[in-house]
Amino acid sequence: MTVLNKLASTNNIRTTEPNKELASVIIKSSDKKAIQELVENLNNKDKNIQSDCIKVLYEIGEQIPELIAEYDTVFLELLDNKNNRLVWGAMIALDCIAAINPKGIYAHLPKILDIAEKGSVITKDHGVGILTKLASQKTYEANALTLLLDMMKGAATNQLPKYAEDAIPVITEKYKKDFVKVLSSRLPDFEKETKKTRLQKVIKKLS
């Protein structure tokens, strides 16, 4: 049976539960043929099937990124797709595999960050996620942290505290002062006290 028969849209189900269940089944069996079929149908004429397929793929990637890592070029190509659902879904998938394929992801970082800058909140979130993972690798640490610092300067106040919190583990001693300076300069931008307090906690940890 084709995996398409198990997708949410194929069964006229509006929730994403069937897609999550399919991802779990594929993970348990490490079914590479099913993954290949999902990848092939990212170009399906039905946009609902496209959306379901990318959903299943990044659900797999969030748990076992090795199962989708070989399709990095496919996900990179999707960043140019007119279907925004595929764009941010591909960005999630790239975020999933960034830690195990940093070299391949880093090679396309300018494009990834350009798409993140222009894209939705989800796209931006995972662009930051990719940078954070690259920053944990010694080879890419300096450039990734510099780029991450730049993103903190212009990040929306709703997202900035989370970005800063996620970055704490990878910020090296050399960059702590720079991050404190940038994050401190953003404090006046906050209207919500809860968000501001979260950012202040990050600043305190880095100081």
C-alpha positions as CSV (number, residue, x, y, z in Angstrom):
1,M,0.0,0.0,0.0
2,T,1.3,3.4,-0.9
3,V,2.0,5.8,2.0
4,L,-0.2,8.4,0.2
5,N,-3.3,6.4,1.4
6,K,-2.3,7.1,5.0
7,L,-2.0,10.9,4.7
8,A,-4.5,13.2,6.4
9,S,-5.7,14.8,3.2
10,T,-6.2,11.5,1.4
11,N,-8.5,10.5,4.2
12,N,-10.3,13.8,4.4
13,I,-9.1,14.4,7.9
14,R,-8.3,18.0,8.8
15,T,-6.0,17.3,11.7
16,T,-2.4,16.3,11.3
17,E,-2.7,13.2,13.5
18,P,-2.6,10.7,10.6
19,N,0.6,12.3,9.4
20,K,2.2,12.0,12.9
21,E,1.1,8.4,13.1
22,L,2.5,7.7,9.7
23,A,5.8,9.3,10.7
24,S,5.9,7.0,13.8
25,V,5.3,3.9,11.8
26,I,8.1,4.8,9.3
27,I,10.5,5.6,12.2
28,K,9.8,2.3,13.9
29,S,10.5,0.3,10.7
30,S,13.2,2.7,9.2
31,D,11.2,2.4,6.0
32,K,13.4,4.2,3.5
33,K,11.1,3.3,0.6
34,A,8.3,5.1,2.3
35,I,10.5,8.1,2.9
36,Q,11.5,8.1,-0.8
37,E,7.8,8.1,-1.8
38,L,7.1,11.0,0.5
39,V,10.0,13.0,-1.1
40,E,8.8,12.2,-4.6
41,N,5.4,13.5,-3.8
42,L,6.6,16.8,-2.6
43,N,6.0,17.6,-6.3
44,N,2.5,16.1,-6.3
45,K,-0.1,18.2,-8.2
46,D,-2.2,18.2,-5.1
47,K,-0.9,20.9,-2.7
48,N,-2.6,19.1,0.2
49,I,-0.5,16.0,-0.5
50,Q,2.6,18.2,-0.8
51,S,1.9,19.7,2.6
52,D,1.2,16.3,4.2
53,C,4.4,14.8,2.8
54,I,6.7,17.6,4.1
55,K,4.9,17.3,7.5
56,V,5.6,13.6,7.7
57,L,9.2,14.1,6.6
58,Y,10.1,16.7,9.2
59,E,8.2,14.8,11.9
60,I,10.6,11.9,11.1
61,G,13.5,14.3,11.1
62,E,12.7,15.7,14.5
63,Q,13.1,12.3,16.0
64,I,15.7,10.6,13.8
65,P,17.3,13.1,11.5
66,E,19.5,10.5,9.9
67,L,16.5,9.1,8.1
68,I,16.0,12.3,6.0
69,A,19.5,13.7,6.0
70,E,20.3,12.5,2.4
71,Y,17.6,14.7,1.1
72,D,19.2,18.0,2.1
73,T,19.4,19.1,-1.5
74,V,15.7,18.5,-2.0
75,F,14.8,20.6,1.0
76,L,17.1,23.3,-0.1
77,E,15.4,23.4,-3.5
78,L,12.0,23.7,-1.8
79,L,13.1,27.0,-0.3
80,D,12.4,28.5,-3.7
81,N,8.9,26.9,-3.9
82,K,5.8,29.1,-4.4
83,N,4.0,27.0,-1.8
84,N,4.9,28.7,1.5
85,R,3.9,25.6,3.4
86,L,6.7,23.7,1.6
87,V,9.1,26.6,2.3
88,W,8.8,26.6,6.1
89,G,8.4,22.8,6.2
90,A,11.7,22.5,4.3
91,M,13.3,24.9,6.7
92,I,12.2,22.8,9.7
93,A,13.7,19.7,7.9
94,L,17.0,21.5,7.3
95,D,17.0,22.5,11.0
96,C,16.5,18.9,11.9
97,I,19.6,17.7,9.9
98,A,21.9,20.7,10.6
99,A,23.6,19.0,13.5
100,I,24.5,15.8,11.5
101,N,25.3,17.5,8.2
102,P,26.7,20.9,9.2
103,K,29.0,21.0,6.1
104,G,26.2,20.6,3.6
105,I,24.0,23.1,5.4
106,Y,26.8,25.6,5.9
107,A,27.6,25.6,2.2
108,H,24.1,27.0,1.5
109,L,23.8,29.3,4.5
110,P,23.5,32.6,2.5
111,K,20.4,31.2,0.8
112,I,19.0,29.8,4.0
113,L,19.3,33.0,5.8
114,D,17.9,35.1,2.9
115,I,14.8,32.9,2.9
116,A,14.6,33.1,6.7
117,E,14.8,36.9,6.6
118,K,12.0,37.1,4.0
119,G,9.9,34.3,5.4
120,S,7.3,33.5,8.0
121,V,7.8,33.4,11.8
122,I,8.3,29.6,11.6
123,T,10.9,30.0,8.8
124,K,12.8,32.6,10.9
125,D,12.6,30.4,14.0
126,H,14.3,27.5,12.2
127,G,16.8,29.7,10.4
128,V,17.9,30.7,13.9
129,G,17.8,27.0,14.9
130,I,20.2,26.2,12.1
131,L,22.6,28.9,13.1
132,T,22.5,27.7,16.7
133,K,23.4,24.2,15.6
134,L,26.2,25.4,13.4
135,A,27.6,27.5,16.2
136,S,28.0,24.3,18.2
137,Q,30.5,23.1,15.7
138,K,34.0,24.4,16.1
139,T,34.6,24.8,12.4
140,Y,31.6,27.1,11.9
141,E,31.4,28.6,15.4
142,A,32.8,32.1,14.6
143,N,30.8,32.8,11.5
144,A,27.6,31.3,12.9
145,L,27.8,33.3,16.1
146,T,28.4,36.5,14.2
147,L,25.4,35.9,12.0
148,L,23.3,34.9,15.0
149,L,24.3,38.1,16.7
150,D,23.1,40.1,13.7
151,M,19.8,38.3,13.7
152,M,19.3,39.2,17.4
153,K,19.6,42.9,16.4
154,G,16.5,42.8,14.2
155,A,14.5,39.9,15.6
156,A,10.9,40.6,16.6
157,T,10.4,41.1,20.3
158,N,8.0,38.1,20.4
159,Q,10.7,35.7,19.2
160,L,13.8,37.3,20.6
161,P,13.7,35.9,24.2
162,K,13.4,32.3,22.8
163,Y,16.2,32.9,20.3
164,A,18.4,34.2,23.1
165,E,17.6,31.3,25.4
166,D,18.3,28.7,22.7
167,A,21.6,30.4,21.9
168,I,23.0,30.3,25.5
169,P,24.6,26.9,25.3
170,V,26.6,27.8,22.2
171,I,27.7,31.3,23.0
172,T,31.4,31.2,23.8
173,E,33.3,33.4,26.2
174,K,34.7,35.5,23.4
175,Y,31.2,36.4,22.2
176,K,29.4,36.9,25.6
177,K,30.0,40.6,25.9
178,D,28.8,41.2,22.3
179,F,25.6,39.3,23.0
180,V,25.0,41.1,26.3
181,K,25.5,44.4,24.5
182,V,23.1,43.6,21.7
183,L,20.4,42.0,23.9
184,S,20.6,44.9,26.4
185,S,20.1,47.4,23.6
186,R,16.9,45.6,22.7
187,L,15.3,45.9,26.2
188,P,13.6,49.3,25.4
189,D,11.8,47.6,22.5
190,F,9.7,45.4,24.8
191,E,6.1,46.3,25.7
192,K,5.3,42.9,27.3
193,E,7.0,42.7,30.7
194,T,7.1,38.9,30.7
195,K,9.1,38.8,27.4
196,K,11.4,41.5,28.7
197,T,12.0,39.6,32.0
198,R,13.0,36.5,30.0
199,L,15.5,38.4,28.0
200,Q,16.9,40.0,31.2
201,K,17.5,36.5,32.6
202,V,19.5,35.6,29.5
203,I,21.6,38.8,29.9
204,K,22.2,37.9,33.5
205,K,23.4,34.4,32.6
206,L,25.8,35.7,30.0
207,S,27.1,38.6,32.1
